[in-house]
Amino acid sequence: MRPTVRFLTDNLIKQIIDEAISILCTLGLEIHNKKILSMLADHKAKVDMDNFHVNLTEDIIQKAIRTAPHSFKLYDVMGNQTHDFSDYNVHFTPGSTALNILDCQTQQMRKPLTNDFIDFSKIIAQLENIASTSTAFIPTDVHEKISDSYRLFLSLLYCEKPVVTGAFTAESFNVMKDLQLAVRNSESELKEKPLTIFSCCPTSPLKWCQVTSQNLIDCARYSIPVEFIAMPLSGFMAPVTLTGTLIQHTAETLSGVVISQLSNPGTPILYGGSPAVFDHRYETTPMGAVETMMTDCAYNEIGKFLNLPTQAYISMSDAKQLDAQAGLESGIGATLAALAGINSISGPGMVDFESCQSLEKLVLDNEMCGMTFRLIDGITPRDDFPALPIFQELLEEKHLLLAEHTRRHRRKEIFYPGPAIDRANRQRWKQQGAMDLNARLHNEVNKLLKTYQPSTLPETTKKDLVKLMKKEARRHGQDHLPLPPMTT
């Protein structure tokens, strides 16, 4: 039996959805995109073009929900399926768009560079419990106007896994689309085997800006999957109660579903978000707060009630170093998210709210993800009945270390983490150097960087990616990209 956790009753979910729909139809929302407003007007919504305001109708909302796919699959650069966003299937992906990296050598935060992103990609490529990569942090050694496409470019070049990404400008979408087409060869192949998920973020409360709304309809045009990242802040930019926050989150996310599905019915979506409670003492938005995690799991229940696949920014920490707080908050988040069946769990590697990635924490979180997979696999009888022969053997041999039953089921029953997790006795631990967690993780990072094997993407495709990226860089006045010799 698969263990699960729930926070909402079906009746409460229905109430929340009804209230959210009422808000969208009565109060409405702002959409700073006249193309979208015209589309909504064509579907009988009440639109005020001068004030960028629209009141939706229940018919529009319900139709959008019905046309949204109940699930979809994701594929790596070689066209192999890696994700199935259906039912309670769980997939982990690193937290995205950090401004800083926690330096492995100095343990201090600093601005990331291209080499940091390449190292990140090499490590992610080898972490078996993290199914996709992400445009994790923003390299500061390239022009800011190519930072979106550059991160996707590096991801596709150095890691075969699908990419969770996004665009901060409407202009960068086209080159990001072209990078994907260079891998897939045609629009039809990209539609058939999606390679990326784009994050599209409404602004709380109840607003879509020009850039994110344009990205949303651009993705829909090419059937590129999107995840909606509504970010209501309980007690600041949303009601202080978790129920009130869920009403707002539902309204903002449903508005995205409407825009996406009216633009292109059937476009794959993830019902996601990154809400948080607001800590009035420090004026911060703690991702490691238990109420933040509860909100994530609860809106996941709402998404599943609507028969939509789900996503959440969870399993991360507000700690500034890789310490006990980082493990506590990330571990609780990952466990709750897995038990709740959130289909795409974003967060591994992140510290300092959502602003810093750590390569060492990424390695640690990979083990955390593995533990949660074992947890949700549950307890299943494996040749345990009748039990008498097993216990007869135990009493006769005094152990079951070499028993055929042990050898047959050991790997399925017991999760064995890698060297980052210390399970040795004290004497053996001392003999092996008495390394603390940070030392073990640092060793693993260095090991993974040495054992990395280049992507098997065809060399001609890699050259096409480099050509596209160099062309985009020159368009913004950057004649040289800080790439290693193999890619230049």
N, C-alpha and C positions, 0 to 999 in steps of 0.2 A: 504494500500500500504506500502510495506517495504521500508523505506528510505535507500539510498545507497550513496556512495561517490566514485568518480573515478578520477584518475590522468593522465591516459594514453588513447590515442585514439587507436583503433584497428590497424591503420596503423603504429603508433609508436611501438606498441607491436611487430608487424611482423618484423619491422626493427631491433629491439633489438634482437629478436630470431635469425634472419638471421646472424647478426654480431657475436653473440655468437657461432653459429654453425661454422661459418667461422674461428673463432679463434681456436676452438677445432680441426678443420680439418687442418688448415694451421700452426699455431704455436704449437698446441698440449698442453700436460700437463705432469707433473711428477706424476708417481704412484710408490711408493716404496714398491711394492708387486709383486714379480715375478710370483706368481700364477695367479694374475689378468692380468698381462701383457701377459702371455701365453694364457689366455682365449681370450683376445682382439685380439691377433695375429691370433688365430683360426677363428676369425670373420673378417679377412682381414684388420685389422687396421695395420698401420705402426709402428712397435715397435723397440725401441733401448734398449735392455736388459741391456747393460753396463751402460747406463746413465739413466735408469728407465724412459724413455721418450716414449710417444705414441702420434701419430696423429690419431684421430678418423676419421671415414667417416660419411657422412650425412646419408647413409643408416643405419648404426649402431644406430645413434642417433634417427632417426625417428622410427625405429623398437622398440627401448626401450620405447619411448613415447607411442607408440600404445599399447604395452603390459602392461604398468603400469595401475593398477586399477583406475577408475575414482572416486571411493569412497571406504570406508570400515567402519566397525563398531568396537567399542571397548566395552569390558565387564568387570564387576567388579569381585572380587574374588569368588563371589557366582554364577557367570555365567549370571548375569543380564545385558542387554544392557544399556550402559550409554551414548554412543557417536554414532553419525551418521555423518561422515565426507563427506557430500555431499552438493551440491549447496552452499547456503549462510548460512548454519547452523554454529552457533558459540558456542565454548566451551572454558572455561577458565581453566588454570592450573598454579600452582605457578611457579615462576622462580626457576631455578635449579642450583645445584653445587656451592652454595655460600661458601666462605671461612670463613665468620663471621656471627654472629647473633647479632642483636640489643637487648641487655639484657632488659627484661621488667622492672626489678627492678631499675637498675642503669642508664638506657638509654645510656649506653656506648656499643660500639662494643667489642666483645670478641670472642675467638675461641669456637666453639660449642662442646657439649658433647652428649653422648647417650641420656641422659634425655631430652635434648633440642629437639632432633629429635623425641622422643616419644611424647613430648608435642605438637610439630608441627603436628604429625600424628593424635593425638586425636582431635585437633582443626579442621584440614582439614576435618576429617570424618563428622563434623557437619555443615560445611558451604555449604548451598544448592546451591549457585550460582557458585561454583567452582567444576567442574565435575570430575576432576582427582587430584590425588596427584602427587608429584614429589620427586626425591631424592634431596631435596632442599638444603642441606648444608652438609658439610663433618665433621662428629664427629672425634675429635682428640684424643679420649681415646681408639682407637683401632689401630692396625697395619695398616699403609697406604696401604699395598697391599691387604687388604680386605675391604677398605673403599667403593668401588663400590658395591660389593655384600652385604655388611652389611647394607647399606642404603636401598637397595631393600628389604632385609630381614625384616628390621623394618617396612617398608611401608606395606608389605604384612601381617605382624603380627598384626599391630595396626589400619589399615585403610582398609576398603573394596573397596575403589575406585581404578580404574586402575592407573597405575604408568607410568609417563614419566621419563625415566632414561637413562643410558648410561654407557659405560665402558672405563676407562682410560688405561687399559691394555688388550691385547688379551687373556691372561690367565684367567682373571676374568669372561669372557663371559660364560664359561662352567658352573660354579657354579650358575651364574645368570639365565642361562637357566634351570638348575636343580631345582632351587627354584620355577620357574614358573610351571615346570612339576609336582612338589609336590602339587601345587594347582589344576592344571588341570587334573592330572593323566596320560595323554598320549600326544604324539606329535600331534596326529590327533585332539584331543580336544583343544589343544593350538592353532592350526591353525584355527580351526572352531570359536573359541572364544578368540581372542587376548586379552591379559591382560596388556601388556606394549607397550610403544613406545620407541625405542632406538634413541638417538641423535647421528648422525654421521657427523663429521665436516671436510670438506676439509680445507686445509691451503691456505690462499691467499698469492700470486696469483697463481692459477691453479696448485695445488699440493695436493696429498693425501699421508699421511704418512703410515707407516706399520700398526700401531695400528688401526687407524680409518678405513682404507680400509679393514682390516681383520674383524673388527666388522661388517662392512657392508655386507660382503659375509657370515659371520656366521649367521647374522640375516636372510638373504635371505634363507639360508639352512633350517631354521625352520619356514619360513614365518612370522617372527616377524616383525611388522611394524617398519619403521624407518622414522625419520625426518632429512632432510638434513639441516645442520646449516652452510651455507657459511657465512663468516664474512669479506667481503671487507670493507676497511676503506677509505671513500672518502677523497682524498687529501693526503693520506699516502700510503696505500697498494692497492689503486684503484684510478681511475681518480677522480678529484675533482668534476666533474659534476655528478649530480644524474643519468643522462642518461648513462654516461660512467660506473658508479658503477653498474647500472642495467645490462649492457652488461656483465660485469665481473661476477656478481652474477648468471646470467642466465647460463653462460658457466660453472661455477664451479658446479652449481646444476645439470645441465644436465649431467655432467660427472658422478655424483653420481647415477642418474637415470640409466645411461648406465650400470655401474658396478652392480647395484642391479638387474636390469631386465635380463641381460645376465647370471647372477648367478642363478636366479630362476624367470622366467617370471611370472608376476602376484603378486610378493611380494608387500604388501601394503606399500605405501610411502606417506609422506607429503612433499610438495614442500615448504621448509621453509628456515629459516636463522636468522642471527643476525647481519646484517650490521650496520654500524654507520658512521656518518661523523666524521672527525678528527678535534678537536679544537686545532689549531696550537698555541694558546696562552698558553694553559696549558698542551699540549701534552696528551690529554685525548680523550676518545671515548664516548661522551655523548649519552646515550640511551634516555634521555629526550629531545633531540634536535628535533625540528619540522621536520628538514630535514631527520633525522633518521626514524621518523614515516612515512614520505611521501615515503621514499624508501621501507619500509616494506609494506605499502599498495599497492605500485606500483608493486612490484614483486609478490604480491598476485594476482594482475590482470593478470600478465603473466602466473602464475600457472593455473589460471582458464581458460585462453585462451587455454592452453594446455590440458584442461580437467583433471587436477590433483587437489586433495585436498591440502589445504595450511596450513601453520603454520608461526608464527612470534614471536620473542622476542620483546614485546612491552607492554605498560601499566605498565612501571616501572619508577623509578626515580633515578637521580644522587645525590639527597640530602643525607646528612649524618645523618639526624634526621627525625623524623616523623613531618614535618613542612608543611608550605604552599607550598613550592616548590614541596615536595613529592606529595601532592594532585593535584597540577596543572599539573605536568608532567604525572602522572599516569592516571588522569582523561581524559586528552586530548588523550593520547595513547589508552586507552580502548575504548573511543568513536569512534575514527577514525577506529580502528581495527574492531569494531562491525559493523560500517556502511560499511566498505569495505568487510565484509563477510569472514574475515580470519577464517578458520575452527577451528584451535587450537591456542589460544592466550596465550602465556607463559609470565609471569611477575608478577602477584599478589604477594605481600609481599616483593618485592625487593627494596632496596635502595642502594646507593653508587655504581652506575653503575650496574654491574651484580655480585657484590661480597658480598652482605649482605642480609640476610633474617630477617624480623621482624614479630613476631607473632601478634603484635598489628596492624601493617599495613595490615596483612593478613585479619584480621577481618574487617578493614575499606574497603579494596579492595573488599571484598565479597559484601558489600553494593554497591560499585561502579559498580561491575559486574551486580548486580540486576537492577540498573538504566539503564545500557546499554541494557539489555534484554527488558526492557519496551520501550526504545527508538526505537529499531528495530522492535518491534511489531507494530509500526506505529499507525495511526489513523484510526479506523474502526467504521462505524455507528453501534450502538447497540440499536435497537428499537427507533431510533431518528426521524424516519419519519412515520407518520406525526408528526410534532413537536407541533401542537396546543394543544393536551391534556396535555402535560407536562407543557407547559407555563400557561395553565389555572389553573392547580394544584398549580403552583408556585405563581401565583397572589392571589389565594384563601387562601393558607396556609402560605404564606410569607416565606416559605423555602421548601426545598426538602430533608431534613435530613432523614425523615422516609418514603419517597416515595418508592413505590414498584419498580420503575425504578432505584432508587439509590441503594436499597438493592440488586437488581439483578445484577447490573453491577459494583458496587463499587470496588470489589476486582480485577476485570480484568482491570479496567480503571486507577486505582491509585496504584502506587507502594509505599508500606509502609515499610521504612527501620527499622532496629532494633534499640535498645537503643544507639548504637554507634553514630548515627546521631541525633543531637539535633534539634527538631522542636517545642519544648515547647515555650510559651511566657516567657518573662523575669521573671515575678513573680513566675511562676511555676518552672522555671529553678533554681531560688534562693532557693525555698522551697525544691527542690530535691538535694541541696548541691552545686549548682553553679559549677559543675564539668566541666573542660575543656576537649578537645578532648582526650588527652592522658589518663586522669583519667577514662573517660568512656570506652576507649578501653581496658585499664588495667583491669577494672571490668569485661568486656566481656570475656577476655582471661581467667580469673580465674573462671568465671561461666562455660565456656565451658569445662575446665579441670575437673570441679566437675561433670558435667552432662554427661561426656563421658561414653558410654556403650561399652564394649569390642566387638571386631569383632565376628560375628557369624560363622566364619570359624571353621570347626570341630576341636576339641581338638587334634585328631590324626594327622591332617594336620599341626597344629601348632607345635606339637612335632617333626614332620618330618622336618619342616623348621628349628627349633632350632638345631636338630641333624646335618643337612647339614651345618649350619653356624658354629657350633662348630668344625666340622671336618675341614672346610676351615681355620678357625682361627688357629687350631693346626698345620696345614700344614705350616703356616708362623710363628710358634714359639709363638703364643699367646694361653695360656692354659685356660684363663679365659676371659669371655665377660662381660662387665659392664651392665648386664641386671637386671631388678627388679626381685624379687622372683617368680612372677607368670610365668616367662618364663624360669626359670632355672631348 
